[in-house]
Amino acid sequence: GDVAGAAAAYEAISAQYSGLGPATASADLLKAVLADPKKKKEVDAGKAFAKLEAQVSTQGAAKAVPLWKLFIVKWKGTKAADQAARVVKELEASR
């Protein structure tokens, strides 16, 4: 599944419903996800992907592609790295 997406949803629910049952349940689920190193890496990679995506959104392909390639190396083995590889392929095809 989409571990990074699930973690983002748990974080959003925890913040939006602070002090209520759903927030507590979401916080517990988030802790469980982050306790697993492999899942935590997926979550961290997903956050890093979103950050880089925002960073390069105004840059051209010539500047964005090298940054995405560095991302792929750093987060190898994650879904975010796979997604970044697709982004690179699209950017290179559009040149």
Backbone torsions as a table, in degrees:
resi	resn	phi	psi	omega
1	GLY	NA	-176.9	-179.9
2	ASP	-90.3	87.2	-176.7
3	VAL	-63.5	-44.0	-179.1
4	ALA	-63.6	-41.9	178.7
5	GLY	-65.1	-40.6	177.9
6	ALA	-63.9	-43.4	179.6
7	ALA	-63.2	-39.9	178.4
8	ALA	-63.4	-39.9	178.1
9	ALA	-65.9	-43.2	178.0
10	TYR	-60.4	-41.6	179.2
11	GLU	-63.9	-42.3	-179.6
12	ALA	-65.1	-43.5	179.5
13	ILE	-65.4	-42.6	179.1
14	SER	-59.2	-40.7	-178.9
15	ALA	-74.4	-43.1	-175.2
16	GLN	-70.3	-35.0	-175.6
17	TYR	-113.3	32.6	-178.5
18	SER	-48.2	130.9	179.0
19	GLY	88.1	-7.1	180.0
20	LEU	-107.0	165.4	-178.2
21	GLY	-52.8	-48.3	180.0
22	PRO	-60.1	-33.9	179.4
23	ALA	-67.1	-42.5	179.2
24	THR	-64.0	-44.5	179.4
25	ALA	-63.0	-42.7	179.4
26	SER	-65.5	-40.6	178.6
27	ALA	-61.9	-39.8	178.4
28	ASP	-65.7	-41.7	178.4
29	LEU	-64.6	-40.6	178.4
30	LEU	-62.5	-43.3	178.1
31	LYS	-59.7	-41.1	-179.8
32	ALA	-64.3	-42.0	179.0
33	VAL	-63.1	-46.6	-176.3
34	LEU	-72.4	-15.5	178.6
35	ALA	-73.1	-23.3	179.1
36	ASP	-89.2	115.8	-176.5
37	PRO	-55.8	-38.2	-179.5
38	LYS	-66.9	-42.9	179.2
39	LYS	-69.8	-36.5	178.2
40	LYS	-62.7	-39.0	178.5
41	LYS	-62.3	-40.8	177.6
42	GLU	-62.2	-42.9	179.1
43	VAL	-63.1	-47.7	-179.8
44	ASP	-62.3	-39.9	179.0
45	ALA	-65.6	-39.6	178.2
46	GLY	-62.6	-41.8	177.6
47	LYS	-66.0	-41.8	179.5
48	ALA	-65.0	-36.9	177.9
49	PHE	-61.1	-49.1	-179.2
50	ALA	-60.9	-39.5	179.3
51	LYS	-64.9	-46.3	-180.0
52	LEU	-66.9	-39.3	179.2
53	GLU	-58.6	-43.4	177.5
54	ALA	-66.4	-39.7	-178.1
55	GLN	-63.3	-41.6	-174.5
56	VAL	-94.8	0.9	-174.4
57	SER	-60.3	-27.3	-179.3
58	THR	-101.9	1.7	-179.0
59	GLN	-97.3	154.3	176.3
60	GLY	-76.9	170.4	-178.5
61	ALA	-59.0	-36.0	-177.6
62	ALA	-60.0	-35.3	179.1
63	LYS	-88.7	-33.0	-175.5
64	ALA	-74.2	-40.8	-175.0
65	VAL	-56.7	-48.2	179.2
66	PRO	-60.9	-36.1	178.5
67	LEU	-67.0	-41.7	177.3
68	TRP	-64.5	-37.6	-179.9
69	LYS	-66.0	-38.5	174.7
70	LEU	-63.2	-40.4	177.9
71	PHE	-59.2	-45.2	-178.8
72	ILE	-59.1	-42.6	179.3
73	VAL	-65.1	-46.2	-176.6
74	LYS	-65.3	-39.7	-173.6
75	TRP	-107.6	25.8	-179.9
76	LYS	-49.8	138.7	178.0
77	GLY	89.6	2.6	178.3
78	THR	-109.7	161.5	176.7
79	LYS	-65.3	-32.7	178.8
80	ALA	-64.4	-37.9	177.7
81	ALA	-65.8	-39.7	177.0
82	ASP	-62.8	-41.6	179.0
83	GLN	-65.5	-40.8	178.2
84	ALA	-62.7	-37.2	178.1
85	ALA	-63.0	-37.6	176.7
86	ARG	-66.5	-38.6	177.7
87	VAL	-61.8	-46.3	179.5
88	VAL	-59.5	-44.8	-179.4
89	LYS	-59.6	-43.8	179.1
90	GLU	-66.0	-43.7	179.7
91	LEU	-63.9	-42.1	179.6
92	GLU	-67.3	-33.6	178.9
93	ALA	-71.1	-26.1	-177.6
94	SER	-85.4	-7.0	-179.2
95	ARG	-72.9	NA	NA
